[in-house]
Amino acid sequence: MNVDTIDISIDEWKYKVKTSDMDWLILQYRGFQQLTAIVDEDIDNKTQLLKIYHPSDFNEMYREVIYPLEDKLMDIDIQLVDVEEEIENRMTELK
């Protein structure tokens, strides 16, 4: 799987979320949900493999392998929440 990303500042991201149309927001929402599931599954699988193959140095290996994935997951979750909140705000405004 290839995933392309564009690095933008937090302010640029917030502006894009606020000004983009609903179709774009929904695409982002679905994409972030899928990425969250993929990274979460990757963390679970790698954690299990570390327990099996590196039980003696599990903590050290966990820090090296899993912490970077958890950081990535946190970044994705933050963006997912931003998109969810904007969708909710727009839906509330329509009522």
MODELLER restraints for C-alpha pairs under 7 A, 6 or more apart:
rsr = mdl.restraints
at = mdl.atoms
rsr.add(forms.Gaussian(group=physical.xy_distance, feature=features.Distance(at['CA:17:A'], at['CA:83:A']), mean=6.52, stdev=0.5))
rsr.add(forms.Gaussian(group=physical.xy_distance, feature=features.Distance(at['CA:18:A'], at['CA:86:A']), mean=6.84, stdev=0.5))
rsr.add(forms.Gaussian(group=physical.xy_distance, feature=features.Distance(at['CA:25:A'], at['CA:83:A']), mean=6.25, stdev=0.5))
rsr.add(forms.Gaussian(group=physical.xy_distance, feature=features.Distance(at['CA:29:A'], at['CA:80:A']), mean=6.12, stdev=0.5))
rsr.add(forms.Gaussian(group=physical.xy_distance, feature=features.Distance(at['CA:29:A'], at['CA:83:A']), mean=6.19, stdev=0.5))
rsr.add(forms.Gaussian(group=physical.xy_distance, feature=features.Distance(at['CA:29:A'], at['CA:84:A']), mean=6.94, stdev=0.5))
rsr.add(forms.Gaussian(group=physical.xy_distance, feature=features.Distance(at['CA:32:A'], at['CA:76:A']), mean=6.32, stdev=0.5))
rsr.add(forms.Gaussian(group=physical.xy_distance, feature=features.Distance(at['CA:32:A'], at['CA:80:A']), mean=5.67, stdev=0.5))
rsr.add(forms.Gaussian(group=physical.xy_distance, feature=features.Distance(at['CA:36:A'], at['CA:73:A']), mean=6.30, stdev=0.5))
rsr.add(forms.Gaussian(group=physical.xy_distance, feature=features.Distance(at['CA:36:A'], at['CA:76:A']), mean=6.57, stdev=0.5))
rsr.add(forms.Gaussian(group=physical.xy_distance, feature=features.Distance(at['CA:39:A'], at['CA:69:A']), mean=6.97, stdev=0.5))
rsr.add(forms.Gaussian(group=physical.xy_distance, feature=features.Distance(at['CA:39:A'], at['CA:73:A']), mean=6.33, stdev=0.5))
rsr.add(forms.Gaussian(group=physical.xy_distance, feature=features.Distance(at['CA:43:A'], at['CA:66:A']), mean=6.26, stdev=0.5))
rsr.add(forms.Gaussian(group=physical.xy_distance, feature=features.Distance(at['CA:43:A'], at['CA:69:A']), mean=6.69, stdev=0.5))
rsr.add(forms.Gaussian(group=physical.xy_distance, feature=features.Distance(at['CA:50:A'], at['CA:58:A']), mean=6.15, stdev=0.5))
rsr.add(forms.Gaussian(group=physical.xy_distance, feature=features.Distance(at['CA:51:A'], at['CA:58:A']), mean=6.36, stdev=0.5))
